[in-house]
Amino acid sequence: MIRFENVTKRYADGTTAVDELSFEVADGELVTLVGPSGCGKTTTMKMVNRLIEPSSGRIFLDNEDISTVDPVQLRRRIGYVIQQVGLFPHKTVLDNTATVPHLLGTGRAKARARAAELLDLVGLDPKVYGERYPEQLSGGQRQRVGVARALAADPPVLLMDEPFGAVDPVVRERLQSEFLRLQQEVRKTVLFVTHDIEEAVRLGDRIAVYGQGRIEQFDTPSAVLGAPATDYVADFVGADRGLKRLSVTPIEESDLEQPPVVHLDDTLPRALDAPWAVVLDSADELHGWISGAHAAERTGSVREHARRMEAWLPLGASLKQAFATMLQHDAGWIAVLDKDEHRFLGVLTPAKLHEALRRSTAADAQAIARAEVQLESVDAVVGSL
Ligand SMILES: Nc1ncnc2c1ncn2[C@@H]1O[C@H](COP(=O)(O)OP(=O)(O)OP(=O)(O)O)[C@@H](O)[C@H]1O
């Protein structure tokens, strides 16, 4: 757990980079710090591993005041990933990754074996990439080595300063997905700096939106998008808030419609209650669809006339993915399968997608109204004392 208590950093020239900052990051939580250039994100981060010392206030790691901990000892508990990865150019990828555990006293063979596991975990086959040198990697691959190296000493805390900032948007999105998958597995306590609100929303369990040296809002992605606390946050989050909200709202079972269903070995139905039906195989897995008008004019089995359906997603995928899938396949609806991607659950239509989006906005508005009521009642109790 990381806790900031009234932390201020004033540089020698009088710049106040961070002003009376207080917040807490729970164990295993990923908090993104987002805000415009120069608002104090990096300063915040570097105070955690004592690359910068606060002017006042205190920072705790697992309830221990870090100003009382030797910085070298402290940094062993904290992995650090930065944009310019800083790999050793003359060492192979495997040796780069194994460096820290080796320095900490793990035998070379064991450190290399662990490094190979970590490279695998970040999506780099150690057999293919282990013996390469950093200059023989793409920018995205170098970033992955940076993440593997930060994880090598198995620190409970990770500080990541724009780690995916230097790669193109497509690679960046892939790295983000891989990092999320990795975080599910390793559950580190992570502070992640970015100036990109999309990235902050996608990765953060909670987001700290920075104004100048201060946090303007510290909340879940969907609350930041759905109910910005101040005009500043609303501006920063931007006009395309609806689109961003799509990326944090998952498809739920109640969003789905149930169209007619036929099986591959059925005879072609004479009439359908809908313009089309979903076609399942004998194991009830999705095969495709048939058009009612097409079926009405023909004979034979469903198998002979069914069309394949590629536009599908598992339950829990985001509404943004659903929207993108509809566009990509030029589809008026998409099929939704269970999380294991086997059982067919129903279909999502554009109308239902819109309803889901509204449901998500309304839920946040209610949560905020409830929070205000609670605050008022606390005030009332305090006032009556
Ligand atoms: N060593 C320093 N001396 C004086 N001022 C500094 C120093 N380092 C940072 N600053 C100032 O402190 C403020 C916060 O800087 P910081 O690097 O924390 O911002 P940031 O939000 O990380 O910005 P960016 O997104 O551009 O990296 C800025 O105004 C910066 O110019």
The ligand as a Gaussian input file, in Angstrom:
#p B3LYP/6-31G(d) Opt

LIG

0 1
 N       14.593000      19.869000     -11.055000
 C       13.628000      20.753000     -11.223000
 N       13.817000      22.074000     -10.906000
 C       12.842000      22.978000     -11.068000
 N       11.621000      22.698000     -11.541000
 C       11.363000      21.415000     -11.883000
 C       12.330000      20.395000     -11.754000
 N       11.804000      19.227000     -12.178000
 C       10.527000      19.508000     -12.543000
 N       10.264000      20.840000     -12.381000
 C        8.997000      21.526000     -12.627000
 O        7.995000      20.959000     -11.805000
 C        6.764000      20.875000     -12.500000
 C        6.280000      19.435000     -12.522000
 O        7.169000      18.636000     -13.294000
 P        6.923000      17.084000     -13.539000
 O        8.078000      16.562000     -14.316000
 O        6.603000      16.422000     -12.256000
 O        5.615000      17.144000     -14.440000
 P        4.892000      16.007000     -15.302000
 O        3.455000      16.150000     -14.992000
 O        5.532000      14.713000     -15.064000
 O        5.182000      16.541000     -16.767000
 P        5.417000      15.706000     -18.151000
 O        4.113000      15.066000     -18.489000
 O        5.795000      16.807000     -19.092000
 O        6.526000      14.742000     -17.870000
 C        7.019000      21.477000     -13.875000
 O        6.612000      22.800000     -13.863000
 C        8.518000      21.353000     -14.038000
 O        9.003000      22.356000     -14.904000

